[in-house]
Structures are given as C-alpha cells and as structure tokens.
Amino acid sequence: MGNEELKEQLKVIEKVLKEGFESLNQRMTTLEEGFESNQERFDVLEEHVVMLVDDMRDLKKER
C-alpha cells in the first residue's frame, strides 16, 4: 500500500469520525433540550405540590 492510498484511507476515516462526532453532538443537544424541558415540568409540578400542601394546611386549620 502506497502513501497515496494511506492518505485516502485516512481521509475516509477522518470523514467518518467527523460525521460520527457531529451526530453525537446533535444527540447530546437533543438530550440537553429534553432535560431542560423535563426540569421545567418538574418545577411546575413542584409548585403545584407546594400549593396543595398549603391548601391542605389551611383546610386543617379551619376544622
């Protein structure tokens, strides 16, 4: 195998690796966006739970 063939193979390997890392980065971005969305949902849920607990305490005081 000559130098030119090795250079061509290295270019192919480099292209495959670059595409693989780009795909991985896209997946990581998607996961991060999903995590942020889930965190927002959790925050809203937490607020509702706190309000529910407060309402229950108020009802208990009224009795």
Z-matrix of the N, CA and C atoms (Angstrom, degrees):
N
C 1 1.447
C 2 1.526 1 108.41
N 3 1.310 2 115.65 1 127.90
C 4 1.454 3 120.13 2 -177.36
C 5 1.520 4 112.16 3 -88.59
N 6 1.339 5 113.17 4 173.41
C 7 1.461 6 119.96 5 -179.84
C 8 1.525 7 112.41 6 -58.81
N 9 1.311 8 116.80 7 -40.47
C 10 1.468 9 120.21 8 -178.06
C 11 1.534 10 110.89 9 -64.95
N 12 1.319 11 115.87 10 -40.72
C 13 1.470 12 119.19 11 178.07
C 14 1.523 13 110.84 12 -64.37
N 15 1.322 14 115.94 13 -41.65
C 16 1.475 15 120.19 14 177.97
C 17 1.531 16 110.81 15 -63.15
N 18 1.313 17 116.77 16 -41.77
C 19 1.461 18 120.50 17 178.59
C 20 1.525 19 110.81 18 -61.86
N 21 1.324 20 116.59 19 -41.64
C 22 1.468 21 120.55 20 179.11
C 23 1.530 22 111.07 21 -64.86
N 24 1.323 23 115.68 22 -42.21
C 25 1.465 24 119.46 23 178.64
C 26 1.532 25 110.46 24 -64.48
N 27 1.316 26 116.88 25 -40.09
C 28 1.464 27 120.44 26 178.29
C 29 1.522 28 111.00 27 -63.93
N 30 1.337 29 116.69 28 -38.32
C 31 1.467 30 120.35 29 177.23
C 32 1.531 31 110.49 30 -62.94
N 33 1.332 32 116.06 31 -42.11
C 34 1.467 33 120.42 32 179.03
C 35 1.528 34 110.01 33 -63.92
N 36 1.313 35 116.68 34 -45.57
C 37 1.468 36 121.19 35 178.91
C 38 1.527 37 110.20 36 -61.21
N 39 1.319 38 116.46 37 -43.89
C 40 1.458 39 120.88 38 179.34
C 41 1.532 40 110.70 39 -61.13
N 42 1.319 41 116.91 40 -42.16
C 43 1.468 42 121.56 41 179.51
C 44 1.528 43 110.15 42 -63.29
N 45 1.331 44 117.29 43 -45.39
C 46 1.463 45 121.61 44 -179.85
C 47 1.524 46 110.15 45 -62.32
N 48 1.325 47 117.12 46 -44.22
C 49 1.462 48 120.69 47 179.61
C 50 1.529 49 111.25 48 -64.23
N 51 1.324 50 115.94 49 -42.43
C 52 1.459 51 120.15 50 179.70
C 53 1.526 52 110.37 51 -61.71
N 54 1.324 53 117.02 52 -46.39
C 55 1.462 54 121.25 53 178.56
C 56 1.527 55 111.08 54 -62.69
N 57 1.324 56 116.00 55 -39.45
C 58 1.468 57 120.27 56 178.36
C 59 1.518 58 111.63 57 -63.24
N 60 1.329 59 117.35 58 -43.12
C 61 1.461 60 120.70 59 179.27
C 62 1.524 61 111.46 60 -68.85
N 63 1.324 62 117.06 61 -36.16
C 64 1.466 63 119.80 62 176.74
C 65 1.523 64 110.21 63 -63.62
N 66 1.320 65 116.44 64 -42.79
C 67 1.461 66 121.13 65 178.17
C 68 1.530 67 110.22 66 -63.62
N 69 1.311 68 116.47 67 -43.22
C 70 1.466 69 121.05 68 178.60
C 71 1.527 70 110.80 69 -62.20
N 72 1.319 71 117.31 70 -42.37
C 73 1.457 72 120.92 71 178.68
C 74 1.523 73 111.02 72 -63.23
N 75 1.331 74 117.30 73 -39.28
C 76 1.469 75 120.54 74 177.36
C 77 1.519 76 110.68 75 -63.33
N 78 1.300 77 116.39 76 -41.46
C 79 1.469 78 120.21 77 178.99
C 80 1.523 79 110.94 78 -65.66
N 81 1.313 80 116.72 79 -40.98
C 82 1.467 81 120.52 80 178.30
C 83 1.527 82 110.49 81 -62.75
N 84 1.325 83 116.79 82 -40.97
C 85 1.458 84 120.75 83 178.41
C 86 1.523 85 110.39 84 -62.77
N 87 1.324 86 116.10 85 -43.46
C 88 1.465 87 120.38 86 178.32
C 89 1.521 88 110.81 87 -62.05
N 90 1.322 89 116.98 88 -43.08
C 91 1.466 90 120.67 89 178.38
C 92 1.523 91 111.37 90 -63.03
N 93 1.333 92 116.88 91 -42.40
C 94 1.455 93 120.67 92 179.28
C 95 1.527 94 110.91 93 -63.10
N 96 1.331 95 116.87 94 -41.94
C 97 1.461 96 120.58 95 178.02
C 98 1.524 97 110.31 96 -63.21
N 99 1.322 98 116.74 97 -41.54
C 100 1.464 99 120.73 98 177.30
C 101 1.507 100 111.79 99 -63.38
N 102 1.326 101 116.71 100 -39.83
C 103 1.461 102 120.59 101 178.70
C 104 1.517 103 110.28 102 -63.95
N 105 1.340 104 116.80 103 -43.81
C 106 1.465 105 120.41 104 179.26
C 107 1.520 106 110.35 105 -61.61
N 108 1.322 107 116.89 106 -41.61
C 109 1.460 108 121.28 107 179.03
C 110 1.529 109 110.18 108 -63.75
N 111 1.316 110 117.10 109 -44.07
C 112 1.465 111 120.95 110 178.63
C 113 1.519 112 110.78 111 -64.67
N 114 1.330 113 117.23 112 -37.66
C 115 1.460 114 120.69 113 179.23
C 116 1.523 115 110.25 114 -64.14
N 117 1.341 116 116.59 115 -40.76
C 118 1.462 117 120.27 116 177.55
C 119 1.528 118 110.25 117 -62.56
N 120 1.312 119 116.95 118 -43.03
C 121 1.470 120 120.65 119 178.70
C 122 1.521 121 110.60 120 -63.14
N 123 1.320 122 117.02 121 -41.87
C 124 1.463 123 120.97 122 178.62
C 125 1.516 124 110.28 123 -62.46
N 126 1.331 125 117.18 124 -42.15
C 127 1.463 126 120.76 125 179.53
C 128 1.524 127 111.16 126 -60.53
N 129 1.331 128 116.83 127 -42.99
C 130 1.467 129 120.76 128 178.65
C 131 1.525 130 109.99 129 -65.12
N 132 1.314 131 116.43 130 -44.14
C 133 1.463 132 120.68 131 178.89
C 134 1.523 133 110.33 132 -60.33
N 135 1.317 134 116.65 133 -42.74
C 136 1.463 135 121.23 134 179.36
C 137 1.532 136 110.61 135 -61.02
N 138 1.324 137 116.84 136 -41.96
C 139 1.463 138 120.39 137 178.02
C 140 1.531 139 110.80 138 -60.82
N 141 1.316 140 116.54 139 -42.37
C 142 1.465 141 120.14 140 179.86
C 143 1.522 142 111.64 141 -65.47
N 144 1.306 143 116.56 142 -38.88
C 145 1.463 144 120.06 143 178.62
C 146 1.532 145 109.66 144 -64.36
N 147 1.306 146 117.72 145 -43.39
C 148 1.470 147 121.42 146 179.10
C 149 1.535 148 109.44 147 -61.52
N 150 1.329 149 116.77 148 -43.98
C 151 1.472 150 119.74 149 178.99
C 152 1.529 151 110.64 150 -63.51
N 153 1.329 152 117.61 151 -39.69
C 154 1.457 153 121.65 152 179.02
C 155 1.526 154 110.45 153 -63.20
N 156 1.312 155 116.99 154 -44.67
C 157 1.459 156 120.93 155 179.08
C 158 1.529 157 109.83 156 -61.93
N 159 1.324 158 116.74 157 -43.15
C 160 1.467 159 120.28 158 178.15
C 161 1.530 160 110.89 159 -61.30
N 162 1.336 161 116.02 160 -43.83
C 163 1.466 162 119.84 161 178.59
C 164 1.524 163 111.30 162 -61.90
N 165 1.317 164 116.35 163 -40.69
C 166 1.466 165 120.28 164 179.77
C 167 1.533 166 110.40 165 -65.31
N 168 1.318 167 117.04 166 -39.63
C 169 1.467 168 120.03 167 177.43
C 170 1.523 169 110.88 168 -63.89
N 171 1.329 170 116.37 169 -41.91
C 172 1.452 171 120.71 170 178.08
C 173 1.521 172 111.22 171 -61.37
N 174 1.325 173 115.94 172 -43.91
C 175 1.474 174 119.81 173 178.50
C 176 1.530 175 111.51 174 -63.04
N 177 1.308 176 115.51 175 -38.99
C 178 1.465 177 119.94 176 179.86
C 179 1.528 178 110.29 177 -65.46
N 180 1.323 179 117.33 178 -38.67
C 181 1.471 180 121.49 179 178.84
C 182 1.522 181 111.48 180 -65.66
N 183 1.330 182 116.91 181 -34.01
C 184 1.448 183 121.44 182 -178.82
C 185 1.521 184 112.46 183 -69.45
N 186 1.285 185 117.53 184 -22.69
C 187 1.468 186 121.15 185 -177.86
C 188 1.455 187 110.31 186 -80.30
